[in-house]
């Protein structure tokens, strides 16, 4: 093949920054449009975000509040489902852009573009990024932290250390997983002789102060609420069953992440294949040994931290923890390869990326448009949330003549009613006041509401709701067809009639 057969590659080689902008635009467009077209109902993560975000709390019973606040802001600005999918892609492309900026002085602009293409092969940044959540929002903050950490150690400017503190602080508001980023960064400064010199400057201490300052409101909330969200993390982590889990659980996580890395490794393969010929001179590198140590630590430190924590505790891991762990793997691979990025090699990298990007998009289309016609598998995004909300709202209004103010139900059932109903009622999650402490129970009884459930006996209020709504009047159940496919949902519901006598009772 002659280089002239690849005009796009020639253009990318001549203008890597413009090529990056085009790639990020395509990425954002594709992964915003696909879920907008193929998700007729919002997925659980977004239903949850809309339920929590509207309450504007400093903390919740599960996770930090930042992504839920952002979804609420997107709702208020756009008021359409596409905004949530676009929000996810803004997080992804921001992370990719920061990787480019971080890599450029180390690999050159073209090497930085290749580093971005390698990372973009991860399904975390494609297929699964459509559902904006705490994993997705970590990405730009981790990328910013890596950039600022490298610049702080190499250049020593105060603004880089401030950026590092800001990135780490905001990462806590995104997800508590930030500990596996912060811990190895701190360790590197202590164990690397050259990095340790930074401790003689104000930079690291300013970074720590900024991080603590940014974290402070949520840290205070955690203390005042007995670290409530950590119970959720405790519930999700699989407990150790014996000594073998101290080996099996980290091994299981490592193997799963290696599998997820295969597309990225395929994109990177032309950097190493064919092998360097005898006598082929290495490409002059812009990165020195210190740069390489920093990048290596960023690429592997967080992963090793997760594996070590699992090995020590014996507890299980969650595959989705891999979301931010490999953001700097592309930069590391480009540095380790040290190969010239001539047009033929660049063409192979670009074509492989395009094939993988297209394959991930095609898999998304197949899973949400083609397979549902045949496999009849349950998919939450086909749930008839709009029909459920319309039926519940209309029937409640017909009986009471009032707008629907409250729903008692699960995050999924109640959240769908809350989002799709024109009345946008508030939800007492699982009928538990401790899960929704912002709900005034006296106001709920005064204004009334509904109880909704879709499992168990539809003629009897579930036992978990009886303490709150035991006096609710059970109504005839009804059946709703899923938005796609031939499955359906049986809905039980009850009306909690308004009781004005409670209006005078305040906690």
C-alpha positions in Angstrom: 0.0 0.0 0.0 1.3 3.5 -0.8 0.9 6.3 1.7 -1.0 8.4 -0.9 -3.9 5.9 -0.5 -4.5 7.3 2.9 -5.3 11.0 2.5 -7.0 11.1 5.9 -3.9 9.7 7.6 -1.7 12.2 5.8 -4.0 15.0 7.1 -3.9 13.6 10.6 -0.1 13.4 10.5 0.1 17.0 9.3 -2.5 18.3 11.8 -2.9 16.0 14.8 -4.8 18.7 16.8 -7.5 19.0 14.1 -7.6 15.2 13.8 -8.2 14.9 17.5 -11.0 17.5 17.4 -12.7 15.6 14.6 -12.3 12.2 16.4 -13.8 13.6 19.6 -16.7 15.2 17.7 -17.5 11.9 16.0 -17.2 10.1 19.3 -19.5 12.5 21.1 -22.0 12.5 18.2 -22.3 8.7 17.8 -22.5 8.0 21.5 -25.1 10.7 22.1 -27.3 9.8 19.1 -27.3 6.0 19.6 -28.8 5.9 23.2 -31.1 8.8 22.3 -32.6 6.7 19.5 -32.4 3.2 21.0 -33.2 3.9 24.7 -36.9 4.5 24.8 -36.8 4.6 28.6 -34.0 6.1 30.7 -31.7 3.4 32.3 -31.6 3.0 36.1 -28.5 5.1 36.6 -30.3 8.1 35.1 -33.6 7.5 36.8 -31.7 7.4 40.0 -29.8 10.5 39.2 -32.9 12.5 38.5 -34.6 11.2 41.7 -31.6 12.2 43.8 -30.4 15.3 42.0 -33.5 17.3 42.4 -33.0 17.2 46.2 -29.7 19.0 46.2 -28.2 17.2 49.2 -24.5 17.4 50.2 -24.6 13.6 50.4 -26.9 10.6 49.9 -27.1 7.0 51.2 -25.2 5.5 48.3 -22.6 7.6 46.6 -21.3 11.2 46.4 -23.7 13.7 44.8 -21.8 15.4 41.9 -23.0 13.3 39.0 -26.6 13.5 40.3 -26.3 17.3 40.5 -25.0 17.5 37.0 -27.9 15.4 35.6 -30.3 17.7 37.4 -28.6 20.7 35.9 -28.8 19.1 32.4 -32.5 18.4 33.0 -33.2 22.0 33.9 -31.3 23.4 31.0 -32.4 21.0 28.2 -35.3 19.0 29.6 -34.7 16.2 27.2 -33.2 12.8 27.5 -30.5 13.5 24.9 -28.9 16.0 27.4 -27.9 13.2 29.8 -26.2 11.1 27.0 -24.5 14.3 25.8 -23.3 15.0 29.3 -21.7 11.5 29.5 -19.8 12.2 26.3 -18.7 15.6 27.4 -17.0 13.8 30.3 -15.4 11.2 28.0 -14.1 13.6 25.4 -12.8 16.0 28.1 -10.8 13.1 29.5 -9.4 12.2 26.1 -8.5 15.8 25.4 -6.6 16.0 28.7 -4.7 12.8 27.8 -3.7 14.5 24.5 -2.5 17.6 26.3 -0.6 15.5 28.9 1.0 13.3 26.3 2.0 16.0 23.8 5.2 17.2 25.4 6.3 13.6 25.9 5.4 11.9 22.6 4.8 14.8 20.3 1.4 15.7 18.9 1.1 12.7 16.7 2.1 10.3 19.5 -0.4 12.0 21.7 -3.1 11.4 19.1 -2.2 7.7 19.0 -2.3 7.5 22.8 -5.9 8.9 22.6 -6.9 6.3 19.9 -5.5 3.5 22.0 -7.5 4.5 25.1 -10.6 5.1 23.0 -10.6 1.4 22.3 -11.9 0.7 25.8 -15.5 -0.2 26.0 -15.7 1.9 29.1 -15.4 5.0 27.0 -17.8 3.8 24.3 -20.5 1.2 24.8 -20.9 1.5 28.6 -20.4 5.3 28.7 -23.9 6.0 27.4 -25.3 5.7 31.0 -23.9 8.7 32.8 -23.0 7.8 36.3 -20.3 8.0 39.0 -17.9 5.9 36.9 -18.2 8.1 33.8 -17.8 11.4 35.7 -14.5 10.2 37.2 -12.8 10.2 33.8 -12.1 13.9 33.3 -11.0 14.4 36.9 -8.6 11.5 36.8 -7.2 12.7 33.5 -6.8 16.2 34.9 -5.1 14.8 38.0 -2.6 12.9 35.9 -1.8 15.9 33.8 -1.4 18.2 36.8 0.7 15.6 38.7 3.2 15.2 35.8 3.4 19.0 35.2 3.7 19.7 38.9 6.7 17.3 39.3 8.3 18.3 36.1 7.8 22.1 36.0 6.8 22.9 39.5 4.4 25.7 38.8 2.0 26.5 41.6 -1.0 26.4 39.2 -0.3 22.8 38.4 -0.3 21.8 42.0 -3.5 23.7 42.6 -5.0 21.9 39.6 -3.9 18.6 41.1 -5.6 19.4 44.4 -8.8 20.6 42.6 -8.9 17.4 40.5 -8.4 15.1 43.5 -10.9 17.0 45.5 -13.6 16.9 42.8 -12.9 13.2 42.3 -14.1 12.6 45.8 -17.4 14.3 44.9 -17.5 12.0 41.9 -16.8 8.7 43.6 -15.0 7.5 46.7 -12.8 5.3 44.4 -10.5 8.3 44.2 -8.5 6.7 47.0 -6.9 4.3 44.5 -5.7 7.3 42.6 -4.5 9.5 45.5 -2.7 6.8 47.4 -0.2 5.8 44.6 0.4 9.4 43.7 1.4 10.2 47.2 3.5 7.0 47.4 5.4 8.0 44.2 6.3 11.3 45.7 7.7 9.5 48.7 9.6 6.7 47.0 11.0 8.3 43.9 14.2 10.3 44.7 13.6 12.9 42.1 9.9 13.3 42.9 10.8 13.6 46.6 12.6 16.9 45.9 9.1 18.4 45.4 8.5 18.0 49.1 11.0 20.9 49.6 8.6 23.2 47.8 5.1 24.4 48.7 3.5 22.6 45.8 2.5 19.2 47.3 1.3 20.9 50.4 -0.8 23.4 48.5 -2.3 20.5 46.5 -3.2 18.7 49.6 -4.7 21.8 51.2 -6.8 22.5 48.0 -8.0 18.9 47.9 -9.1 19.0 51.5 -10.8 22.3 51.1 -12.7 21.1 48.0 -13.7 17.9 49.8 -14.5 19.6 53.1 -18.3 20.1 52.7 -18.8 16.4 51.8 -16.4 15.2 54.4 -18.3 17.1 57.1 -21.5 15.6 55.8 -20.0 12.1 56.0 -19.0 12.6 59.6 -22.3 13.9 60.6 -24.1 11.0 58.9 -21.9 8.2 60.3 -20.3 7.6 56.8 -23.7 6.4 55.5 -22.7 5.7 51.9 -19.9 3.3 53.0 -22.7 0.9 53.9 -23.6 0.7 50.2 -20.0 0.0 49.3 -19.8 -2.7 52.0 -22.9 -4.3 50.6 -21.5 -4.4 47.0 -18.2 -5.8 47.9 -18.1 -9.6 48.0 -16.9 -10.9 51.3 -13.9 -13.2 51.6 -14.8 -16.9 51.9 -11.4 -18.0 52.9 -7.7 -17.7 52.2 -8.1 -18.6 48.5 -10.2 -15.5 47.9 -7.1 -13.4 48.7 -5.7 -14.9 45.5 -8.8 -15.5 43.4 -10.5 -12.1 43.7 -7.5 -10.0 42.5 -6.8 -12.6 39.8 -10.4 -12.5 38.7 -10.3 -8.7 38.4 -7.0 -8.7 36.6 -8.2 -11.2 34.0 -11.4 -9.3 33.4 -9.6 -6.1 32.9 -7.1 -7.7 30.5 -10.0 -9.0 28.5 -11.5 -5.5 28.3 -8.1 -4.2 27.2 -7.9 -6.4 24.1 -9.4 -3.7 21.7 -6.9 -1.1 23.0 -4.0 -3.6 22.6 -5.1 -4.3 19.1 -5.0 -0.6 18.3 -1.5 -0.4 19.8 -0.2 -3.5 18.1 1.2 -1.7 15.0 3.6 0.1 17.4 5.2 -3.3 18.2 4.5 -5.4 15.0 6.5 -5.9 12.9 9.3 -6.1 15.4 12.1 -3.6 15.3 14.6 -4.6 12.6 18.2 -5.2 13.6 20.0 -2.0 13.3 16.9 0.1 13.2 17.7 3.2 15.3 15.3 4.0 18.1 13.3 7.2 17.7 14.5 10.1 19.8 12.2 10.5 22.7 11.0 13.8 24.2 10.5 12.0 27.5 13.4 11.4 29.9 13.7 8.7 32.5 11.7 10.7 35.1 8.9 11.3 32.7 8.7 7.6 32.0 8.6 6.7 35.7 5.7 9.2 36.2 3.7 7.8 33.3 4.4 4.2 34.3 3.1 5.0 37.8 0.0 6.7 36.4 -0.6 3.8 34.1 -0.2 1.0 36.7 -0.3 2.5 40.1 -4.1 2.7 40.5 -4.5 -0.9 39.1 -1.9 -2.3 41.4 -3.6 -0.5 44.3 -6.9 -2.1 43.5 -5.3 -5.6 43.2 -3.4 -5.1 46.5 -6.5 -4.0 48.4 -8.4 -7.0 47.1 -5.5 -9.3 48.0 -5.2 -8.0 51.5 -8.9 -7.9 52.3 -9.9 -11.0 50.2 -13.0 -9.1 49.1 -14.4 -9.3 45.6 -14.2 -6.5 43.1 -16.5 -4.9 40.6 -15.6 -5.1 36.9 -16.7 -1.5 36.3 -14.0 -0.3 38.7 -11.8 -0.4 35.6 -13.4 2.7 34.1 -10.6 5.2 35.0 -7.7 2.8 35.6 -6.3 2.7 32.1 -6.5 6.3 31.0 -2.7 6.6 30.7 -2.0 3.2 29.2 -1.9 4.7 25.7 0.7 7.2 26.7 2.8 4.5 28.3 2.5 2.2 25.3 3.6 4.9 22.9 6.6 5.7 25.1 7.6 2.0 25.5 7.3 1.3 21.8 9.5 4.2 20.7 8.6 3.6 17.1 8.5 6.2 14.3 4.9 7.0 13.3 5.3 6.9 9.6 2.1 6.9 7.5 1.9 3.2 7.0 2.1 2.5 10.8 -0.3 5.3 11.5 -2.7 4.0 8.9 -2.8 0.6 10.6 -3.5 2.2 13.9 -6.2 4.5 12.5 -7.9 1.7 10.6 -7.9 -0.6 13.6 -9.3 2.1 15.8 -12.0 2.8 13.2 -13.0 -0.9 13.0 -13.2 -1.2 16.8 -15.1 2.0 17.2 -17.6 0.9 14.5 -17.8 -2.6 16.0 -18.7 -1.2 19.4 -21.4 1.0 17.9 -22.7 -1.9 15.9 -22.8 -4.1 19.0 -24.9 -1.4 20.7 -27.3 -1.3 17.8 -27.6 -5.1 17.7 -28.2 -5.3 21.4 -30.9 -2.6 21.6 -32.5 -2.9 18.1 -31.9 -6.2 16.5 -31.7 -8.8 19.3 -34.9 -7.6 21.1 -36.9 -8.9 18.1 -35.7 -12.4 18.8 -34.3 -13.0 22.3 -37.1 -11.5 24.4 -34.5 -10.7 27.1 -35.4 -8.1 29.7 -33.8 -4.8 29.1 -34.5 -2.0 31.6 -34.5 0.6 28.8 -37.6 -0.9 27.4 -39.6 -0.5 30.6 -42.9 1.4 30.0 -42.0 4.2 32.4 -44.0 6.8 30.5 -47.1 4.7 30.4 -46.7 3.8 34.1 -46.4 7.4 35.1 -49.4 8.4 32.9 -51.7 5.7 34.3 -50.8 6.3 37.9 -51.1 10.1 37.6 -54.3 10.1 35.7 -55.9 7.5 38.1 -54.8 9.4 41.2 -56.1 12.7 39.9 -59.4 11.1 38.9 -59.9 9.9 42.5 -58.6 12.8 44.5 -58.8 15.8 42.1 -55.3 16.7 43.1 -51.8 16.6 41.5 -49.7 13.7 42.5 -47.2 14.9 45.2 -45.5 11.7 46.5 -44.8 8.2 45.4 -43.8 5.3 47.8 -41.8 2.7 45.8 -38.5 1.3 44.7 -35.9 3.5 43.1 -37.0 2.0 39.7 -40.8 2.0 40.0 -41.0 5.3 41.9 -38.3 6.9 40.0 -40.0 6.2 36.6 -43.2 7.7 37.9 -41.4 10.7 39.3 -39.6 11.4 36.0 -42.3 10.8 33.5 -45.3 12.1 35.3 -46.2 15.7 34.5 -46.5 16.2 38.3 -43.0 15.0 39.0 -43.8 13.7 42.5 -41.1 13.1 45.1 -40.2 9.5 46.0 -40.0 7.9 49.4 -37.4 5.3 48.3 -38.3 1.8 49.3 -40.7 3.2 51.9 -37.7 4.0 54.1 -37.4 7.5 55.6 -33.7 6.9 56.1 -33.2 6.6 52.4 -34.9 9.9 51.7 -34.5 12.0 54.8 -35.6 15.1 52.8 -39.1 13.8 52.8 -41.4 15.3 55.4 -43.7 12.4 56.4 -46.3 14.8 57.8 -46.4 16.6 54.5 -46.7 13.2 52.7 -49.7 12.3 54.8 -51.3 15.7 54.4 -50.9 15.9 50.6 -51.4 12.1 50.0 -49.7 10.0 47.3 -49.5 6.6 45.8 -47.8 3.3 46.6 -46.5 1.5 43.5 -45.0 -2.0 43.2 -44.4 -4.5 40.3 -43.5 -7.7 42.1 -45.3 -10.0 44.6 -49.0 -10.0 45.3 -50.5 -7.0 43.5 -53.6 -7.1 45.7 -51.7 -6.5 48.9 -49.4 -3.6 49.9 -45.9 -5.0 50.2 -44.9 -5.4 53.9 -42.0 -3.0 53.6 -44.4 -0.2 52.8 -46.9 -0.8 55.5 -45.3 1.2 58.2 -45.6 4.3 56.1 -48.6 3.6 54.0 -50.5 0.7 55.7 -53.8 2.6 55.4 -53.5 3.2 51.7 -56.4 1.9 49.6 -55.3 -0.8 47.2 -56.6 -0.2 43.7 -57.2 -2.6 40.8 -53.9 -3.7 39.3 -53.2 -3.2 35.6 -50.9 -4.5 32.9 -48.6 -2.4 30.7 -46.7 -3.5 27.6 -43.0 -2.8 27.4 -42.0 -0.1 25.0 -40.4 -2.7 22.7 -40.8 -6.5 22.5 -43.7 -8.6 23.7 -43.1 -8.6 27.4 -45.2 -6.7 29.9 -45.3 -5.3 33.5 -48.0 -6.0 36.1 -48.5 -3.0 38.3 -49.9 -3.0 41.8 -50.8 0.3 43.3 -52.6 2.0 46.2 -53.8 5.5 47.0 -52.7 7.2 50.2 -55.6 9.7 50.5 -54.7 13.2 51.7 -55.3 13.7 55.4 -55.5 17.4 56.1 -55.4 16.8 59.9 -51.7 16.2 59.6 -51.2 19.7 58.2 -50.8 21.0 61.8 -48.2 18.5 62.8 -44.6 19.4 62.2 -41.5 17.5 63.2 
